[in-house]
Amino acid sequence: MSKKLCLIYNTAPRYREAIFRAIDNEYDCDWYFGKTKSDIKEMDTSLLKNVTYYKTYGNPQKWYWKRNYLRLLFRRDYKNYLILPETRSISDWVFFILAYTFFRKKHFYLWTHGWYGKESGYEAKMKLWLYRNASGTFVYGDRAKMLLIEQGIPQEKLFVIHNSLDYDIQKAIRENIKTSSIYNDHFQNSSPTIIFIGRLTKVKKLDMIVDALARLRNKGEKYNMVFVGDGSESDNLKVKVKSLDLNDQVWFYGASYDEKTNAELIYNADLCVSPGNVGLTAMHALIFGCPVITHNYFEWQMPEYEAIHAGNTGDFFKMDDIDDLIATISKWFAVKSDKREEVRKACFKEIDTNWNPYYLMTLSYLYARFFKKILRGKSILNSQINKTAKIYSGTEFYDSSIGRYSYIGYDSEVHSCDIGSFCSIANGFVVGGAKHPLNWVSTSPVFYNVGGGTGVHLGDLNIEPLKRTTIGHDVWIGNRVTIMQGVTIGTGAAIGAGTIVTKDVPPYAIVAGCPAKVIRYRFDVVTIEKLLKSKWWELDDMTLKTLSGLVSNPEEFLKNLDKIA
């Protein structure tokens, strides 16, 4: 049975494009997407290999059936499934009953919101049955994971995958963005500006913002308001604005799909307010440095609320309490009005640290624990790999480079490392890795930067970034070798199996032990100097083929190399 991965999703949302494409590039995948009506912007699925659409019958808001869905269970080439379960899909329940009963040798992983904390009765029992029998479940936020653990789901079966938008594009735009006069020009004043960006629907409770603006004005606090988006509530909101005589304070910008325009609107706003569920509005606001206020009834919130840290990247008010919303807005501007740049940087940091595709693929364990362990696939991220180099399956290769004709064996972990040419690296190789502060109260990463290990983030302290590790050319590394971050391995060195390297290794040295010690050198000093000076590893393939018969005789090799030169 093959290691092909079957992915089943109701839609192909644009905000998952980055991770969908990463999975598609790394693994042999078949994608199945539903043809359901949705106001969520979809990605261009032609960017993925092997995409099939399935039809649905019935009402997705009630009960419905997916056509040709069950047959996927009987495909002999599918052993691993990654599925978005839909509780209102009858075919989903039939699928999982059959899967958990008759296909126990296959692996079924779920990708879902998980647990809200409001479930009860049959809904709660059905969902828990689903999660208990799954091979693993990927949830959108830390709270959902915590709640499922409380419900008795084993922690080792739960993984967090945060949502993200078009991070690379948005970050590139952000790096060049500057403060503009867009709001001063439109409103003809310098009052602070509140923004909402997203669909103008009833569930967003945007009428609360309009009421709050009127009452704040009566208190002597005047704020501008811009609605970026369109939807079913647009006309009702315009009527309400007019009735409260707020036309001079409110700008209905309309829907905008140009990211540079959105960036300017968000960056120059002072606060984003989402009275209903916040969702991806928070992602959009924070990536461009705008703090977010939303309600505090987390059982009804979308998982993106976890990016909001009270007093840092935004704040919370009591759900449906207009008085508390007004008080929260007033307090925010009273405390943070002169700290705009500080807040902006905090928003940037939250997205750059936790809510982007790179975080998804590393700290969420999607690659490290699912694909590596189950599919034994390799995970390559933000790295440069020579076309002649080889990285075997089960290996994580992040923020690193590898030169021509070098290879790394199975099940290795390489972080922030530059590897030269003609290197031979065996299985189980580990280089780089995290640094833990020994002089702090705690060594746990939950208090700094990305909150790794458990995936929980409790603090924003900074820690010294990883030092890059350098491995020269023609280095031989045996099985299960560990090299600490920042170490330099000289060209031509050989490292024995099981060695732990904590210090630099000289060129052409043979080392072994824990910690590594120099046993001897491969050649005498003169020969080493000549080999290093020759830089033979930079020769073209034709020249190396000419010299290949002399590789076993260093003296003759160098003599003939001099003749060629």
Secondary structure, 3 states (H helix, E strand, C coil): CCCEEEEEECCCEHHHHHHHHHHHHHCCEEEEEECCCCCCCECCHHHCCCEEEECEEECCCCCEEECCCHHHHHCCCEEEEEECCCCCEHHHHHHHHHHHHHCCCCEEEEEECCCCCCCCHHHHHHHHHHHHHCCEEEECCHHHHHHHHHCCCCHHHEEECCCCCCHHHHHHHHHHCCCCCHHHHHHCCCCCEEEEECCCCHHHCCHHHHHHHHHHHHCCCCCEEEEECCCCCHHHHHHHHHHCCCCCCEEEEECCCCHHHHHHHHHCCCEEEECCCCCHHHHHHHHCCCCEEEECCHHHCCHHHHHCCECCCEEEECCCCHHHHHHHHHHHHHHHCCCHHHHHHHHHHHHHHHCCHHHHHHCCCHHHHHHHHHHCCCEEECCEECCCCEECCCCEEECCEECCCCEECCCCEEECEEECCCCEECCCCEECCCCCCCCCCCCCHHHECCCCCCCCCCCCECCCCCCCEEECCCCEECCCCEECCCCEECCCCEECCCCEECCCECCCEEEECCCCEEEEECCCHHHHHHHHHHCHHHCCHHHHHHHHHHCCCHHHHHHHHHHHC
